[in-house]
Amino acid sequence: MQEASAYRQEVSLRHAPPEVETTSAGFLHANIELIRKAQIVVANLDPFRGPDPDRGTAFELGYAHQLSKKHLRESS
């Protein structure tokens, strides 16, 4: 599990824009700004580390819904 978590963090850091602070708070604020700018949000709601979707994805989808953004939910 730790290996997968480290890989996800490495990938996230690699793809973060240079101006994004690479902390949890930095990613949160960057994601919120990207959702605000988006015309549509696509979310994968497959179970992640248990029976439920990823909590971060659920938050992002809920935030997009609150902003009345179009959203597409995908799951296997």
C-alpha angles and dihedrals in degrees: 000000000000089000092056091046092051090049092051091049091049092050091047092051092047092053098040114111111253093249093057116103104234097227130100090262091047092053091046093054092044092051092048091051092048091050090050090053096043124102092203135011121214116199131188106214098183114136112276121198091340139002097312135070120262110288092225091053091048090052092049092049092048091048091050090049091051089054090050091243119161109253138187119205118203130188137157 
